[in-house]
């Protein structure tokens, strides 16, 4: 069957495209020309130049054994969609599996206009590897690694078509190389929260598999790009070398459509062989650091890296993974590395619950509880308004712990002058006696009310109380949190204006009014006496 298909293909080239072949060598599809592989398996032994429409049906497999596959910018790789005229279907598989050295792909795709040829399914099956050259390459559905590396060189590889696509078969010897200086770029389209973890199987060279993964926790999907380079510098690209304090890698991660918004969890995997001497000694306090205007930051948790699990095969014992959650700090290009702390007990063992609520039009109450509290010298309350890029200091409070240690609940609070109409974000900066710094979680507080009034009465109450909604407020839920920030009740409003509610356990609570878009319109403190 395969021999017969090769004969048919050869006759097609000699008859339908003989004039074009007189000017081109190898497998050539001229402008306005069409070739379609309808099914079974076929092999192309020469170079491919596609200037027209080269079709691969979903039932077809094409083995490419030539040196270079080149798609012109106006060319297409069509599939069974629209009778073979476009790329709206599933498409077939193309394998790069030469035994005669590294192969090349000039993809001809324009990532800006999102036009041009795109492979439906691509299999890297060349032990010598495949490299991109000349332009961007796109894979609409799936990229699989059977053997070898995919070298991006100075080019971009796009995976997905309105979704993140799939990449399979990658491990410590089969992956995507972005280069030692990180000039190649891997893009995965429209990663959404429902995609869970999406892995970017990248590395800087041979035997240098250092992938990253992201989990988009935002309601908005986005195109993310990633690459990794060798080395880490104090001032990102210049300054002192930090390889002894870290893992000698710098990862770049960016968002295309909604930079500096939403919540994203990231995971970085490094090779234990890349760990510097200081990092290796203190690896149990390792963490992911982001480069900011102030330099490489300090983050929490600081923990032992877990065994390398960013692979499609068995976990890689010579690798370590750390994770970190970022809130609105991944821009169009953000940079990360791994560093190690010094094992400060304050940063390791102090536990903090932070919350805040709007008291009135001009004031927000920020409060927090610790248990245990170890070696903390003082707390700094920091605030960022939704129209600001960075947090700023608002006030500081000394620790209540006697001799720096407490194993009971310690309660703190401060009032912040705030009449901002948008969302305000608060966090704590924890400073211990050695000067080491850590940060709490971030909480959001709604803007000052306007055009409506949200009521809560009686307050304090024994058990039963009411919430009222006057005016134009579009409230979807009334939510109750306890003092540790846990949501204990959510009530659907359904256009009601007065809602009876009750709580039987005495204590302090927060009652929040949530809009249909998920915005906290206002938060009120409620005291339940239980008398």
Order of alpha helices (4+ residues) and beta strands (2+ residues): alpha-alpha-beta-beta-beta-beta-beta-beta-beta-beta-beta-beta-beta-beta-beta-beta-beta-beta-beta-beta-beta-beta-beta-beta-beta-beta-alpha-beta-beta-beta-beta-beta-alpha-beta-beta-beta-beta-beta-beta-beta-beta-beta-beta-beta-beta-beta-beta-beta-beta-beta
